[in-house]
């Protein structure tokens, strides 16, 4: 799923998972970033970024988590592309 997303959007995806405990309940937080293919991540900014807490979004499976993150990144990348098209026409 991630490889197909990277190939179709010409980006590299980074996903980080963090364990949390909130209100004495275990939780998982995930952060996803989309990078240009040849970006130097030490100095570049990601093209898109999304953070989610699984309990808050009621995400129950790893596949659901990845799907949610990729949909959010896809929307942000689409907005970025749309803005660039609008700015080039002006």
C-alpha positions as CSV (number, residue, x, y, z in Angstrom):
1,X,0.0,0.0,0.0
2,X,2.8,2.4,1.0
3,X,4.9,1.5,-2.1
4,X,2.0,2.1,-4.4
5,X,1.3,5.5,-2.8
6,X,5.0,6.4,-3.1
7,X,5.1,5.4,-6.8
8,X,1.9,7.2,-7.8
9,X,2.8,10.4,-6.0
10,X,6.6,10.4,-6.6
11,X,7.3,10.8,-2.8
12,X,8.9,8.8,0.0
13,X,6.7,8.1,3.0
14,X,7.9,8.0,6.6
15,X,5.7,6.5,9.4
16,X,6.6,6.7,13.1
17,X,4.6,5.0,15.9
18,X,4.6,6.1,19.5
19,X,3.0,4.4,22.4
20,X,0.9,6.6,24.8
21,X,-1.1,6.2,27.9
22,X,-3.9,8.6,28.3
23,X,-6.4,8.4,31.1
24,X,-4.8,5.1,32.2
25,X,-5.7,3.6,28.8
26,X,-3.0,2.4,26.3
27,X,-3.0,4.3,23.0
28,X,-0.9,4.5,19.9
29,X,0.1,7.7,18.0
30,X,1.2,7.7,14.4
31,X,2.9,10.4,12.4
32,X,3.3,10.2,8.6
33,X,5.4,12.5,6.4
34,X,5.6,12.7,2.6
35,X,9.1,13.7,1.3
36,X,10.4,14.6,-2.1
37,X,12.3,11.6,-3.5
38,X,15.7,13.2,-3.2
39,X,15.1,15.4,-0.2
40,X,17.8,15.8,2.5
41,X,15.6,15.3,5.5
42,X,18.1,17.1,7.8
43,X,17.2,20.5,6.1
44,X,14.1,20.0,3.9
45,X,10.5,20.3,5.1
46,X,8.1,17.5,4.4
47,X,5.6,18.0,1.5
48,X,2.8,16.7,3.8
49,X,2.4,15.8,7.4
50,X,-0.3,14.0,9.4
51,X,-0.4,12.9,13.1
52,X,-3.2,10.7,14.6
53,X,-4.0,9.1,17.9
54,X,-5.7,5.8,17.3
55,X,-8.2,6.0,20.1
56,X,-9.3,9.5,19.1
57,X,-10.0,8.4,15.5
58,X,-11.2,4.9,16.5
59,X,-8.6,3.3,14.4
60,X,-8.5,-0.4,15.3
61,X,-6.1,-2.1,12.8
62,X,-2.7,-1.3,11.3
63,X,-4.2,-1.4,7.8
64,X,-6.9,1.1,8.9
65,X,-4.2,3.3,10.4
66,X,-2.1,3.3,7.3
67,X,-5.1,3.9,5.1
68,X,-6.2,6.9,7.2
69,X,-2.7,8.4,7.2
70,X,-2.3,8.0,3.4
71,X,-5.7,9.5,2.6
72,X,-4.8,12.5,4.7
73,X,-1.4,12.9,3.0
74,X,-3.0,12.4,-0.4
75,X,-5.4,15.3,0.4
76,X,-2.6,17.6,1.5
77,X,-0.5,16.7,-1.6
78,X,-3.5,17.4,-3.8
79,X,-4.1,20.8,-2.1
80,X,-0.4,21.6,-2.7
81,X,-0.6,20.6,-6.3
82,X,-3.8,22.6,-6.8
83,X,-2.2,25.7,-5.3
84,X,0.8,25.4,-7.5
85,X,-1.5,25.1,-10.6
86,X,-3.5,28.2,-9.5
87,X,-0.4,30.2,-8.9
88,X,1.1,29.3,-12.3
89,X,-2.1,30.5,-14.1
90,X,-2.1,33.8,-12.4
